Amino acid sequence: MSAYPPVWRDLFPVLAAGDTTSQGVLDAARPLALPADQPVFRAGAPCADYVLLLSGRVRVQVIGEGGREAVLYRVLPGQSCVLTTCCILSGEAYPAEGFTEAPVQALAISRPAFDRGLESAPAFRRFVFANLGSRIADVITRMEEVAFRPVERRLATYLLARAGRSGALAATHQEIAVDVGTVREVVSRHLKRLESQGLVRLGRSTVEITDRAGLERLVDPAL
């Protein structure tokens, strides 16, 4: 019996309100807890479990030539990992890697239980494929941004989204580069340009937004 039935029922209401077989799949899932900054899966590793995130955050990224990292997406509470879903359905190994960015609690459904759920649990089956479809759309959107949007607009969007209410973000230029999908030198150059325009103030591993409206105009020139 899962240790977190009330939590999963709040985070996955479609499954909680579904058929009893679907509810049973999650009630029988194995609790999983991982500390921050730990690998969840590695590129080339097989996929043994279907995982539903209850708390925390997982960063999924690829490593390119020369060791360059690029974030594909993040898995948040109430979601499952699209690569995990694809790999458990296809039997293929992971093509990327996942790391916890905060302490994680999750439910792990073994591959045999996952297969049985797809066959006999209608609500579980609908959830798996609906979540897969929406998450794939998110990944495609992310790839379009990296491929077609200028770095400066991606950087401005990132700063606006990640800065707290104070308008400050604690992150190194390398960490920002991984999220934005470029290299550190490019991020440093663009941040210095934004600073010279009075839009941000740079500190040691910090970026403070000083002109939010100006950054918003970079994202959407029509503003």
LUMKOL-121918 format. One line per 3 residues: their letters; for each residue x, y, z of C-alpha. Coordinates in steps of 0.25 Angstrom, whole numbers, plus 2048, in hexadecimal, padded with zeros to 3 digits. Layout:
<pts>
a) X,Y,Z  ... .
</pts>
This chain:
<pts>
msa) 800,800,800  805,80E,7FC  80A,817,808 .
ypp) 804,823,801  7F5,820,7FC  7EF,82D,801 .
vwr) 7FA,835,7FA  7F9,82E,7ED  7EA,82F,7ED .
dlf) 7EB,83E,7EE  7F6,83F,7E3  7F0,836,7D9 .
pvl) 7E1,838,7DB  7DE,831,7CD  7E3,824,7D3 .
aag) 7DD,826,7E0  7CF,828,7DA  7D2,81C,7D0 .
dtt) 7CE,80E,7D1  7D3,805,7DD  7DD,7FE,7D4 .
sqg) 7E4,80B,7D1  7E4,80F,7E0  7E9,802,7E3 .
vld) 7F5,804,7DA  7FA,810,7E2  7F6,80B,7F0 .
aar) 800,7FF,7ED  80B,808,7E8  818,808,7EF .
pla) 81C,815,7F6  829,81C,7F1  831,826,7F8 .
lpa) 83D,82D,7F3  845,839,7F8  849,845,7F0 .
dqp) 854,844,7E6  853,836,7E3  851,82E,7D6 .
vfr) 844,828,7D3  848,822,7C6  854,822,7BD .
aga) 856,822,7AE  856,813,7A9  850,80D,7B5 .
pca) 843,805,7B4  836,809,7BA  830,800,7C4 .
dyv) 825,809,7CA  81A,813,7C7  81C,81F,7D1 .
lll) 812,829,7D5  818,835,7DC  811,839,7EA .
sgr) 81B,844,7EE  828,84A,7EA  82D,84C,7DC .
vrv) 835,844,7D2  83D,84B,7C7  83F,843,7BA .
qvi) 84A,846,7B1  853,842,7A5  862,842,7A4 .
geg) 867,846,797  875,847,790  880,84C,799 .
gre) 877,84A,7A5  86D,855,7A3  861,853,7AB .
avl) 853,858,7A7  846,856,7AF  83B,850,7A8 .
yrv) 830,852,7B2  82D,850,7C1  824,847,7C8 .
lpg) 81B,84D,7D3  811,847,7DD  805,841,7D6 .
qsc) 80D,83D,7CA  814,831,7C4  821,832,7BC .
vlt) 81E,831,7AD  82B,82A,7AA  828,820,7B5 .
tcc) 81B,81D,7AE  821,81C,7A1  82C,813,7A5 .
ils) 823,809,7AE  819,808,7A2  824,806,797 .
gea) 82E,7FE,7A0  839,807,79B  844,80D,7A4 .
ypa) 843,81B,7A9  849,825,79F  84B,830,7A9 .
egf) 84D,832,7B8  845,836,7C4  849,83D,7D1 .
tea) 842,841,7DD  842,850,7E0  83B,84F,7ED .
pvq) 838,843,7F6  82E,83A,7EF  823,831,7F3 .
ala) 81C,829,7E8  815,81C,7E6  81C,812,7DD .
isr) 813,808,7D6  81B,7FC,7D1  81B,7F8,7C2 .
paf) 812,7EC,7C4  808,7F4,7CC  809,7FF,7C2 .
drg) 806,7F5,7B7  7FA,7EF,7BE  7F5,7FD,7C1 .
les) 7F5,800,7B2  7ED,7F3,7AF  7E3,7F4,7BA .
apa) 7E2,801,7C0  7DB,80B,7B7  7DD,818,7BF .
frr) 7EC,815,7C1  7ED,812,7B2  7E7,81F,7AE .
fvf) 7F0,827,7B8  7FC,820,7B3  7FA,824,7A4 .
anl) 7F3,832,7A7  800,836,7B0  809,830,7A5 .
gsr) 802,839,79B  802,846,7A3  811,844,7A7 .
iad) 816,841,799  80F,84E,795  817,855,79F .
vit) 824,84F,79B  821,853,78C  81E,861,791 .
rme) 82C,861,798  833,85C,78C  82D,867,783 .
eva) 831,871,78D  840,86C,78D  840,86B,77E .
frp) 839,877,77A  838,882,785  844,88B,786 .
ver) 84C,889,792  849,897,798  83A,894,798 .
rla) 83C,887,79E  845,88D,7A9  83B,898,7AC .
tyl) 82F,88E,7AD  837,885,7B6  83B,891,7BF .
lar) 82D,896,7C0  828,888,7C3  832,884,7CD .
agr) 835,890,7D5  82D,891,7E2  824,89C,7E7 .
sga) 831,8A4,7EB  835,8A3,7DC  842,89C,7DF .
laa) 846,88F,7DB  852,887,7E1  859,87F,7D6 .
thq) 866,87E,7CF  868,881,7C1  86A,873,7BE .
eia) 85D,86F,7C5  856,879,7BD  85C,874,7B0 .
vdv) 857,866,7B2  849,86B,7B4  849,874,7A8 .
gtv) 850,86A,79F  85D,871,79C  86B,872,7A1 .
rev) 870,87A,7AD  878,884,7A5  86C,888,79D .
vsr) 863,88A,7A9  86E,893,7B0  86F,89B,7A3 .
hlk) 860,89D,7A2  85F,8A0,7B1  869,8AB,7B1 .
rle) 862,8B1,7A5  855,8B1,7AD  85C,8B7,7B9 .
sqg) 862,8C2,7B0  853,8C5,7AB  84F,8C6,7BA .
lvr) 846,8BA,7BA  84E,8B2,7C4  858,8B3,7CE .
lgr) 863,8A8,7CF  869,8A3,7DC  871,897,7E0 .
stv) 868,88B,7DC  85C,894,7DC  854,89C,7D2 .
eit) 84A,8A7,7D6  83F,8AC,7CD  840,8BC,7CD .
dra) 836,8BE,7C2  82B,8B4,7C1  823,8BB,7B6 .
gle) 830,8BC,7AE  832,8AD,7AE  824,8AB,7AB .
rlv) 825,8B3,79F  831,8AA,79A  828,89E,79B .
dpa) 81D,8A5,794  820,8B1,78C  811,8B5,78B .
l) 810,8B8,79A .
</pts>
